[in-house]
Each structure stands twice: as structure tokens, then as C-alpha cells.
């Protein structure tokens, strides 16, 4: 059995601390590997709504989601 590369699945909702009161939703996972194939970095892409616009954050860390976890699908 292989272990997943990331902890949180796409669709996870969370509320970042101190940024805004709306919840964010994870929409994608970016995985970086080196030439040897070793996992170097895992970052999440998330969206939230701000004044009627959808804002996308492309460099969200695992700990940011873990601190503000609301629910997982």
C-alpha cells in the first residue's frame, strides 16, 4: 500500500487564522520532486471569495490548513 503524498484531499475547507473571516476551499495540490524522484515540497492551491470575486492562493502550506480545519469531504 502506498501512502498519499498529501494530507488533505481536494475540497477540504478551512479558515486561515487572522486573514479573513470567510472559509477557504482547497482546489488543487502541487507536488515538487527533485531529479532523483524524492518528494521535496507539497503546497496547496485554495480559493475564497472577497467582495464578490474569487481569489486564488497558490502557495498554501499544510500547517495553514491543519490549524484552520473546518471539515473534510
Secondary structure, DSSP 8 states (H G I E B T S, - for coil): ----S-SS-TT-EE--TTT-SS-EEEEEEEEEE-TT--EEEEEEEEEEEETTEEEEEEEE-HHHHHHTEEE--
